[in-house]
Amino acid sequence: VRRDFSSLRKKGLIILGSAALLAVVYFFLFSKFFKINEVIVTGPQNPSTPEIEDFIKGQALGHNLLFFSKNKLMAALNEKFSFKSLNLDKELPRTLKVALEEPEYAAIWEENGRYYLLEKGGKLSYQINLANFSQNNYPIIENDGSSKLMEEQAIVPEELNLILEAKTKLADQHLIEPDRFIIDDEPDMVKIAAKGGPQIFLDSRDIKGLDDQLAKLEIFLKNKTKDDLNKLQYIDLRFGDKIYFK
């Protein structure tokens, strides 16, 4: 009788131990307790661009925090986006914290109906939803040339700087409001598509000559009405002290 009791006791302990082990395994592997349900993204550009935050949430939410690979997520982020710094931390039981710093962006690049962030040096960053940037003051640069981007360097820094300077100076003049800047196959030229007006042609070779070009524009527009501007197709400021228009 004692042997039977001892045997039953051992079997009971084994069953209880196995059940406890299974419960522990289930708790750590399959229960919702460690399922990531919050992603906190912080950084100098807080909130970060929505595309980055949405991507992180898509990769992390619902996964087990204990076994979630920070290295894989960092590799995926660095492949798709650009960062000056990136750090991921797990906070038990269900939170993933991401601290990041993006490059400084200067403009939005448009091509074939798609939009991309453009860094200050002219490097292409990543595709965006333009609606998410309606409150930003980035100029839109449209590539209307036959050479389409497939390279990271979308525009040379000198030409980008001229566009940024032209945008600032035109805002100070209050003469025309650029809708976008256009680059096409015409060498050394940037076009400005003005809202409710003609296109403006600028010589993009020398940013120092920009003031002279815009001064000519100011004189030309001085006595022009909105109706006058609506009748014009373009104003060409590229040739010395002359102005050509149609």
Secondary structure, 3 states (H helix, E strand, C coil): CHHHHHHHHHHHHHHHHHHHHHHHHHHHHCCHHHECCEEEEECCCCCCCHHHHHHHHHHHCCCEHHHCCHHHHHHHHHHHCCCCEEEEEEECCCEEEEEEECCCEEEEEEECCEEEEEECCCEEEEEECHHHHCCCCCCEEEECCCCCCCCCECCCHHHHHHHHHHHHHHHHHCCCCEEEEEECCCCCEEEEEECCCCEEEEECCCHHHHHHHHHHHHHHHCCCCHHHHHHCCEEECCCCCCCEEC
